[in-house]
Amino acid sequence: MNLNRWLVQPQKYLGPIGLVALLVVTSLVTPLSLDMYTPAVPHMTEYFETDAGTVNLTLAGYYLFFAIGLLVFGPTSDRYGRKPVLVAGMVAYTAASALCAMAPDIWVLIGMRVVQALGAGAVSAVSTAIVKDAIIPEKREAILSIVQVMFVVGPVLAPVIGALILQVADWHMTFWVLSGIGLVCAVLALLYRETLPAQARYQGTVFGSIAQLGTVAKNKGFTSFLCIVGLYNLPFMAYIAVGSYIYITFFGLSELEYSYFFAIAALLTAAGPLIWLKASRYTSTRRFTTIIIAVALVSGVAMLALGELSPYLFCATFLVFAITEACVRPYSTNVLLSQQEGDTGAASSLINFAHTAIGCVGMVLAVLPWPNFIVGVGAIIVLSMAVAGISWFALLRSGIPLVGVKDADPSVPAHPAAASQQSRQR
């Protein structure tokens, strides 16, 4: 197999394998940065002689400024190219991670987390745009399946890595590890060959490029589908926020046992994109989306009915939901990118920003005064998937075109990947 044929233009130094490695590693940056140090939070509270609320600003501040970075730097890459933004983001991230490890007090740590988040936001927005720039349409879903699984596995695997680090070192080491990962990404970014030619870039001011976010958001097909698939992030991030309390406080497991449950979930969730690639040979995107929303809804009902009985049943019911989320990620991102011919950086920014913002809401909902956190996560799954299902059926029956799922003129697919889909849908 000649993988170079997958590339729109050759990567002189990275090649196709190196480019995929760059995309995979950059997709791990954010989930690792968010969750790898969470097992050490109680130790950080003692170390800095402060309260849990102040330490939690290192998480909330990261999330907020990561979202800001997504919105600013994706459109900026439409103006100046992907490589300058990618390299600058990685350098900022790597330096800030090292400074986090050396932070003398909690406020310096919070400040460096902000810089770290801005760098990660730039990297995340640009890496998604690179997929559309660099990969031919017929192979995008295969690459996205590899890359997007990191977004699913990363948040689940990160606390496990953090717990293992704490077995041999303290919280400082988690940030040194993040700095090392950033350094690897920076080297790969320097070897990356620009995929957005000068003639294809936005020609206005940088503020004008940021304003293109509004142009993308006005695309009804893009925004409607993004809101539907984005609802998966509500329960997923709710679980990330309270999972440790469920396993350790509610079920009485040790930190190490808790990390084992996370590791098992991470391993099995990685099958999600592979399930989609297999299923896509036999069914349409439209039908698969309907089925997967229904399965996710059932998993939430099962969690409410059985999740409190044992950690195994809770893990099993959440795992079903997590696999459906992993199935949706690759093709939904490809569908969303296909809605825009230009402004890919802006589209990429909005995709990642919406997932981040909705996930943040999920983290807030998780800590509402539910009877317990298991009931909270189960209820969030049921409610979010019910809304997603209703919205999905409404979108299918609307006149809004959705490239790759339904088009304004079904006899004329908007891109090659849509042709096979439409033949099945009709």
C-alpha positions in Angstrom: 0.0 0.0 0.0 1.4 3.4 -1.0 0.4 5.7 1.9 1.8 8.7 0.0 -1.2 8.5 -2.2 -3.3 9.5 0.8 -1.6 12.9 1.0 -2.8 15.9 -1.0 0.9 17.0 -1.1 4.0 15.0 0.0 5.5 15.5 3.4 9.2 15.7 2.6 10.5 15.0 6.2 7.6 13.4 8.0 6.1 11.3 5.3 2.5 9.9 5.8 3.5 7.9 8.9 5.2 10.9 10.5 2.2 13.1 9.8 -0.2 10.6 11.4 2.2 10.4 14.4 2.1 14.2 14.7 -1.7 14.2 14.6 -2.0 11.4 17.2 0.5 13.0 19.6 -1.1 16.4 19.3 -4.5 14.9 20.0 -3.2 13.5 23.3 -1.9 16.8 24.5 -5.2 18.2 25.8 -6.7 15.1 27.5 -3.4 14.4 29.2 -3.0 18.0 30.4 -6.6 18.0 31.8 -6.6 14.7 33.7 -3.1 13.3 34.2 -2.5 15.3 37.4 -6.0 14.8 38.9 -5.0 11.9 41.2 -2.4 14.3 42.7 -4.8 17.1 43.5 -5.2 16.2 47.2 -1.4 16.2 47.5 -1.2 19.6 45.8 -3.7 21.0 48.3 -1.3 20.0 51.1 1.8 21.0 49.2 0.6 24.6 48.5 -1.2 24.9 51.9 -4.4 26.0 50.2 -8.0 24.7 49.7 -9.4 22.4 47.0 -11.3 25.2 45.4 -8.1 27.2 44.6 -6.3 24.1 43.3 -9.3 23.3 41.1 -8.7 26.7 39.4 -5.8 24.9 37.6 -8.4 22.8 35.9 -11.1 25.4 35.4 -8.6 28.0 34.2 -7.1 25.5 31.7 -10.5 24.6 30.3 -11.5 28.3 29.9 -8.3 29.4 28.1 -8.1 26.3 26.1 -11.5 27.2 24.6 -10.3 30.8 24.0 -7.2 29.4 22.2 -9.4 27.2 20.0 -11.5 30.2 18.9 -8.5 32.5 18.2 -5.8 30.3 16.7 -7.8 28.2 14.3 -8.9 31.2 12.2 -5.4 32.7 12.7 -4.0 29.7 10.9 -6.4 30.4 8.0 -4.6 33.7 7.7 -0.9 32.8 8.4 -0.7 29.1 7.6 -0.9 26.0 9.9 2.8 25.6 10.6 3.6 29.0 12.4 0.6 28.6 14.7 1.4 24.9 15.3 5.0 25.5 16.2 4.3 28.6 18.4 1.6 26.7 20.2 3.8 23.7 20.9 6.7 25.9 22.1 4.4 27.8 24.5 2.9 24.5 25.7 6.2 22.9 26.3 7.7 25.8 28.2 4.6 26.4 30.3 4.5 22.7 31.3 8.1 22.9 32.5 7.3 26.1 34.5 4.2 24.3 36.0 6.6 21.7 37.4 8.7 24.4 39.0 5.9 26.6 40.2 6.8 28.0 43.7 3.2 28.8 44.6 -0.4 27.9 43.5 -0.9 31.2 41.7 2.1 30.8 39.5 0.9 27.3 38.7 -2.6 28.7 37.7 -0.9 31.3 35.5 1.3 28.8 33.7 -1.7 26.5 33.2 -3.3 29.4 31.4 -0.3 29.7 29.0 -0.3 25.9 28.7 -3.9 25.9 27.7 -3.5 28.6 25.1 -0.7 26.6 23.5 -2.8 23.5 23.5 -5.8 25.3 22.0 -3.7 26.4 19.1 -2.4 22.9 18.6 -5.8 21.3 18.8 -7.5 23.7 16.4 -4.7 23.5 13.8 -4.2 19.7 13.9 -7.9 19.1 13.0 -7.6 21.5 10.1 -4.5 19.7 8.9 -6.5 16.5 8.4 -8.7 18.3 5.8 -5.7 20.1 4.2 -3.4 17.1 3.9 -5.5 14.0 3.4 -7.6 13.1 0.3 -11.4 13.0 1.1 -11.6 9.2 0.5 -9.1 8.5 3.4 -10.1 11.2 5.9 -12.3 9.0 8.0 -9.6 6.3 8.3 -7.1 8.9 9.6 -9.8 10.6 11.8 -10.6 7.2 13.3 -7.0 6.8 14.4 -6.7 10.4 15.6 -10.1 10.8 17.2 -9.8 7.7 19.4 -7.1 9.6 21.3 -9.8 12.2 22.3 -11.8 9.4 23.8 -9.0 7.2 25.3 -6.9 10.2 26.5 -9.3 11.5 29.2 -9.9 8.0 30.5 -6.2 6.9 30.3 -4.7 10.1 31.7 -5.6 9.5 35.4 -4.2 6.0 35.2 -0.9 7.4 34.0 -1.0 10.0 36.7 -1.7 7.4 39.4 1.3 5.3 38.1 3.5 8.4 38.2 2.5 9.0 41.9 3.7 5.5 42.7 7.3 6.6 42.0 7.3 10.4 42.2 5.2 13.4 43.1 2.9 15.8 41.2 5.9 17.7 39.8 6.7 14.7 37.6 3.4 14.8 35.9 4.2 18.2 34.4 7.7 17.2 33.5 6.2 14.3 31.5 3.8 16.8 29.8 6.7 19.0 28.9 8.5 16.0 27.4 5.5 15.1 25.3 5.3 18.8 24.2 9.0 18.6 23.2 8.3 15.6 21.0 5.4 17.4 19.4 7.5 20.5 18.8 10.1 18.5 16.9 7.4 16.9 14.8 5.9 20.3 14.1 9.2 21.7 12.9 9.5 18.8 10.5 5.9 19.3 9.2 5.6 20.8 5.8 2.9 23.5 5.4 -0.3 22.2 3.9 -2.2 25.5 3.4 -0.7 27.2 0.3 -0.4 31.0 0.3 -3.0 31.3 -2.4 -5.6 29.4 -0.4 -5.2 31.5 2.8 -7.6 34.2 4.0 -6.4 37.5 2.6 -7.9 39.9 5.1 -6.7 41.0 8.6 -6.2 38.6 11.5 -9.4 40.1 13.1 -11.2 39.4 9.8 -10.1 35.8 9.9 -11.4 35.4 13.4 -14.7 37.0 12.2 -15.0 34.0 9.8 -16.1 32.0 12.8 -19.5 33.7 12.3 -19.6 32.8 8.7 -19.1 29.1 9.5 -21.6 29.3 12.4 -24.3 30.5 9.9 -24.0 27.2 8.0 -27.2 25.6 9.4 -26.1 22.1 8.5 -22.8 22.5 10.2 -24.2 24.1 13.4 -27.2 21.7 13.7 -25.1 18.6 13.4 -22.4 19.9 15.7 -24.9 20.6 18.4 -26.3 17.1 18.1 -23.0 15.2 18.2 -21.6 17.7 20.8 -24.2 16.5 23.3 -22.1 13.3 23.8 -19.6 15.4 25.7 -22.1 16.3 28.4 -22.1 12.8 30.1 -18.6 11.9 29.0 -17.0 14.9 30.8 -19.5 14.5 33.7 -18.0 11.0 34.2 -14.4 12.4 34.0 -15.3 15.0 36.6 -16.8 12.6 39.2 -15.5 9.2 38.3 -12.9 9.2 41.1 -15.6 10.0 43.6 -17.8 7.2 42.4 -15.1 4.5 42.4 -13.2 5.6 45.5 -15.8 7.3 47.8 -19.0 5.5 46.7 -17.7 2.0 46.1 -14.7 2.2 48.5 -12.0 1.3 46.0 -8.3 2.2 46.4 -6.7 4.8 44.0 -4.9 1.9 42.2 -8.1 -0.1 41.8 -9.8 3.0 40.5 -7.1 3.4 37.9 -7.6 -0.2 36.8 -11.3 0.5 36.0 -10.2 3.6 34.0 -7.6 1.5 32.1 -10.1 -1.2 31.2 -12.5 1.4 29.9 -9.8 3.1 27.9 -8.7 -0.2 26.3 -12.2 -1.2 25.2 -13.3 2.3 24.2 -10.6 2.3 21.6 -12.7 -0.1 19.6 -15.3 2.6 18.8 -13.7 4.0 15.6 -13.0 0.5 14.4 -16.7 -0.4 14.9 -17.7 2.5 12.8 -15.2 1.7 10.0 -16.6 -1.9 9.9 -20.3 -0.8 10.1 -19.8 1.9 7.4 -19.5 -0.9 4.8 -23.0 -2.1 5.5 -25.0 0.9 6.6 -25.4 4.6 6.0 -24.2 7.5 8.2 -27.9 8.4 8.7 -28.9 5.0 10.0 -25.8 4.4 12.0 -26.3 7.7 13.9 -29.9 6.8 14.7 -28.9 3.4 16.1 -25.9 4.7 18.1 -28.0 7.5 19.8 -30.6 4.8 20.7 -27.9 2.5 22.2 -26.5 5.4 24.2 -29.9 6.2 25.6 -30.4 2.6 26.7 -27.0 2.7 28.4 -28.1 5.6 30.5 -31.3 3.8 31.5 -29.3 0.8 32.5 -26.9 2.9 34.6 -29.8 4.3 36.5 -31.3 0.8 37.1 -28.1 -1.1 37.8 -25.1 1.2 38.3 -25.3 1.5 42.0 -25.2 -2.2 42.6 -21.4 -2.7 41.9 -18.5 -0.9 40.3 -18.5 -3.6 37.6 -22.0 -2.8 36.6 -21.4 0.9 36.7 -18.3 0.5 34.5 -20.1 -1.8 32.1 -23.0 0.6 31.6 -20.7 3.6 31.1 -18.5 1.6 28.8 -21.4 1.1 26.4 -22.0 4.8 26.3 -18.3 5.6 25.9 -18.0 3.2 22.9 -21.0 4.9 21.2 -19.2 8.3 21.7 -16.0 6.8 20.2 -18.0 5.5 17.2 -19.4 9.0 16.5 -16.2 11.0 16.7 -14.4 10.1 13.5 -17.3 10.3 11.0 -19.0 13.3 12.7 -15.8 15.3 12.4 -15.4 14.4 8.8 -19.1 15.3 8.1 -18.6 18.7 9.8 -15.4 19.5 8.0 -17.1 18.6 4.7 -19.7 21.3 5.2 -17.2 24.0 4.5 -15.1 24.4 1.3 -12.9 27.1 2.9 -12.4 28.5 6.4 -11.2 25.1 7.5 -9.3 26.6 10.5 -12.4 28.4 11.6 -14.5 25.3 11.2 -11.9 23.3 13.1 -12.0 25.8 15.9 -15.7 25.7 16.2 -15.8 21.9 16.3 -13.3 21.7 19.1 -14.7 24.7 20.9 -18.2 23.3 20.9 -17.0 19.9 22.3 -15.0 21.7 25.0 -17.8 24.1 26.0 -20.4 21.4 26.1 -18.0 19.2 28.1 -17.5 22.0 30.6 -21.3 22.2 31.1 -21.3 18.5 31.7 -18.6 18.8 34.4 -20.8 21.5 36.1 -24.0 19.3 35.8 -22.1 16.4 37.4 -21.7 18.1 40.7 -25.3 19.2 41.1 -27.1 17.9 44.2 -28.0 14.5 42.8 -28.9 11.6 45.2 -25.4 10.4 44.3 -23.0 10.8 41.4 -24.0 7.6 39.7 -27.6 8.8 39.4 -26.2 12.1 38.1 -24.2 10.6 35.3 -27.0 8.2 34.4 -29.6 11.1 34.3 -27.2 13.2 32.2 -26.8 10.4 29.7 -30.6 9.9 29.4 -31.5 13.6 29.1 -28.7 14.5 26.6 -29.3 11.5 24.4 -33.1 12.1 24.4 -32.4 15.7 23.3 -29.9 14.4 20.7 -32.4 11.9 19.3 -35.2 14.4 19.0 -32.9 17.0 17.4 -31.5 14.3 15.0 -35.0 13.3 13.7 -35.9 17.0 13.4 -32.7 17.7 11.3 -33.4 14.7 9.0 -36.9 16.0 8.3 -35.8 19.6 7.8 -34.8 21.1 4.5 -31.3 21.8 5.8 -28.6 20.3 3.6 -26.0 18.1 5.3 -23.2 17.0 3.1 -22.3 13.3 3.5 -25.7 12.6 5.3 -28.3 14.4 3.2 -27.9 17.0 0.5 -30.1 19.6 -1.0 -30.1 17.8 -4.4 -29.8 14.0 -3.7 -28.8 13.3 -7.3 -25.7 15.4 -7.0 -23.5 14.5 -4.0 -21.3 17.4 -2.8 -18.1 15.3 -2.4 -16.9 11.8 -3.4 -17.5 10.2 0.0 -21.2 11.3 -0.2 -21.9 9.2 -3.3 -21.8 5.8 -1.7 -23.7 7.1 1.4 -26.5 8.4 -0.7 -26.9 5.3 -2.8 -27.5 3.4 0.5 -29.8 6.0 1.9 -32.1 6.0 -1.2 
